[in-house]
Amino acid sequence: MSNSKTTSHWGRKVALAGLAAAGAFVAARRVGAAARANAPRPIPLPRGRAVITGASAGIGEEFARQLAAAGFDLTLVARREDRLRTLADELSAAHGIRAEAWPADLADEADVAALAGALATADDLALLVNNAGFGTRGEFIEVELERTLDMIRVHVLATVTLCRAAAPGMIARGGGAIINVSSIAAFFPSAGGANYGATKAYLNAFSEALAAELRGTGVAVQALCPGFTTTEFHDVGDYQNFDRGQIPAPLWMPARDVVAESLAALGSGRVIVVPGAKYRAIVAAANSPLGNPIRQAARAVRARWRKG
Ligand SMILES: NC(=O)c1ccc[n+]([C@@H]2O[C@H](COP(=O)([O-])OP(=O)(O)OC[C@H]3O[C@@H](n4cnc5c(N)ncnc54)[C@H](OP(=O)(O)O)[C@@H]3O)[C@@H](O)[C@H]2O)c1
């Protein structure tokens, strides 16, 4: 039995939200096309060192590759030292830059403090990319508390500590940038991602406020909010054996494009950067007054694949 009035009201809402999404998609594509017309843009930063956390795989490794090609020296941070060393050797040989491996577990307070100390005293730090992160599967009460707390340590506490260490020197030198790698999940609090989405929402709010505080200092802050990105994220930890086919193929983005859009947006003044026209359209539609059905659909999809 269905209530035809409710059904047609719901249908109208979905149709209107679809139209809003289509309009936002066209607008976002135009913005994307304009950005591409100007590419490749030089990175508007003083030359110097880029410190990248989570550089042993995925988005962080891609930041290392693109920044090395642009001439930045690198400090590559993650737990898997062998991978960092191999990447550092490859990139320094290919681009004539200096690259070092900095093994650290960012869930470990002492490791974070040691890295923060080095950032605070570095005289060549141009860019800090807080990218290290991981996901968990299952609902809040199903995930081990220590894993949940580790996620807060890596995504939030390490990021805040490293920003606090890096920013004063950048301000004193009159330039620099901080990129905090967030997620599209920041916009869609949903069952199965209570802690993940909350840590990323923290990064968005923190980055927006920090950017406002640093306006006029020459130091830019960005919260990069990727959607599904083809990396090792869905191969490690709780996601081992995850079936990527559960996510429609057009929603997967290569890390190369995510990082290129992030770097291209530096100097634009934009703090929240959502790579990919499709994702910009989804976020714009969800934030519109007609966005409720889209938010509900996104939550339902996330809840299904996180459990699945
Ligand atoms: N892939 C996606 O669909 C997606 C979407 C939105 C946002 N993101 C975000 O993008 C960021 C990068 O993820 P990715 O997709 O590139 O995943 P990935 O390929 O699994 O890379 C994750 C990186 O984080 C490092 N890491 C994890 N835990 C760490 C710890 N305790 N200490 C130090 N380093 C640690 C890993 O290095 P070690 O294991 O060697 O320590 C690795 O280098 C994350 O913040 C993630 O939340 C990803």
PDBQT file of the ligand as one rigid body, heavy atoms in Angstrom, charges set to zero:
ROOT
HETATM    1  N1  LIG A 401      41.130   6.434  -1.203  1.00  0.00    +0.000 N 
HETATM    2  C1  LIG A 401      39.983   7.061  -0.990  1.00  0.00    +0.000 C 
HETATM    3  O1  LIG A 401      38.917   6.680  -1.533  1.00  0.00    +0.000 OA
HETATM    4  C2  LIG A 401      39.952   8.291  -0.101  1.00  0.00    +0.000 A 
HETATM    5  C3  LIG A 401      38.828   9.126  -0.192  1.00  0.00    +0.000 A 
HETATM    6  C4  LIG A 401      38.781  10.267   0.603  1.00  0.00    +0.000 A 
HETATM    7  C5  LIG A 401      39.824  10.574   1.454  1.00  0.00    +0.000 A 
HETATM    8  N2  LIG A 401      40.905   9.739   1.529  1.00  0.00    +0.000 N 
HETATM    9  C6  LIG A 401      41.976  10.115   2.469  1.00  0.00    +0.000 C 
HETATM   10  O2  LIG A 401      43.201  10.197   1.773  1.00  0.00    +0.000 OA
HETATM   11  C7  LIG A 401      44.284   9.994   2.673  1.00  0.00    +0.000 C 
HETATM   12  C8  LIG A 401      45.277   9.036   2.037  1.00  0.00    +0.000 C 
HETATM   13  O3  LIG A 401      44.651   7.785   1.845  1.00  0.00    +0.000 OA
HETATM   14  P1  LIG A 401      44.913   6.887   0.554  1.00  0.00    +0.000 P 
HETATM   15  O4  LIG A 401      43.623   6.728  -0.146  1.00  0.00    +0.000 OA
HETATM   16  O5  LIG A 401      46.092   7.369  -0.198  1.00  0.00    +0.000 OA
HETATM   17  O6  LIG A 401      45.203   5.489   1.296  1.00  0.00    +0.000 OA
HETATM   18  P2  LIG A 401      46.498   4.517   1.240  1.00  0.00    +0.000 P 
HETATM   19  O7  LIG A 401      46.902   4.255  -0.161  1.00  0.00    +0.000 OA
HETATM   20  O8  LIG A 401      46.120   3.362   2.106  1.00  0.00    +0.000 OA
HETATM   21  O9  LIG A 401      47.629   5.395   1.958  1.00  0.00    +0.000 OA
HETATM   22  C9  LIG A 401      47.524   5.707   3.324  1.00  0.00    +0.000 C 
HETATM   23  C10 LIG A 401      48.840   6.280   3.805  1.00  0.00    +0.000 C 
HETATM   24  O10 LIG A 401      48.690   6.648   5.183  1.00  0.00    +0.000 OA
HETATM   25  C11 LIG A 401      49.772   6.085   5.911  1.00  0.00    +0.000 C 
HETATM   26  N3  LIG A 401      49.382   5.808   7.292  1.00  0.00    +0.000 N 
HETATM   27  C12 LIG A 401      48.305   5.146   7.742  1.00  0.00    +0.000 A 
HETATM   28  N4  LIG A 401      48.343   5.033   9.081  1.00  0.00    +0.000 NA
HETATM   29  C13 LIG A 401      49.489   5.656   9.484  1.00  0.00    +0.000 A 
HETATM   30  C14 LIG A 401      50.109   5.868  10.742  1.00  0.00    +0.000 A 
HETATM   31  N5  LIG A 401      49.589   5.368  11.890  1.00  0.00    +0.000 N 
HETATM   32  N6  LIG A 401      51.277   6.550  10.789  1.00  0.00    +0.000 NA
HETATM   33  C15 LIG A 401      51.839   7.008   9.651  1.00  0.00    +0.000 A 
HETATM   34  N7  LIG A 401      51.300   6.841   8.423  1.00  0.00    +0.000 NA
HETATM   35  C16 LIG A 401      50.143   6.160   8.348  1.00  0.00    +0.000 A 
HETATM   36  C17 LIG A 401      50.135   4.807   5.154  1.00  0.00    +0.000 C 
HETATM   37  O11 LIG A 401      51.511   4.460   5.368  1.00  0.00    +0.000 OA
HETATM   38  P3  LIG A 401      52.074   3.263   6.262  1.00  0.00    +0.000 P 
HETATM   39  O12 LIG A 401      51.066   2.156   6.237  1.00  0.00    +0.000 OA
HETATM   40  O13 LIG A 401      53.372   2.922   5.589  1.00  0.00    +0.000 OA
HETATM   41  O14 LIG A 401      52.259   3.861   7.613  1.00  0.00    +0.000 OA
HETATM   42  C18 LIG A 401      49.967   5.278   3.718  1.00  0.00    +0.000 C 
HETATM   43  O15 LIG A 401      51.123   5.914   3.270  1.00  0.00    +0.000 OA
HETATM   44  C19 LIG A 401      43.661   9.477   3.974  1.00  0.00    +0.000 C 
HETATM   45  O16 LIG A 401      43.636  10.515   4.928  1.00  0.00    +0.000 OA
HETATM   46  C20 LIG A 401      42.240   9.099   3.574  1.00  0.00    +0.000 C 
HETATM   47  O17 LIG A 401      41.328   9.229   4.650  1.00  0.00    +0.000 OA
HETATM   48  C21 LIG A 401      40.998   8.606   0.759  1.00  0.00    +0.000 A 
ENDROOT
TORSDOF 0
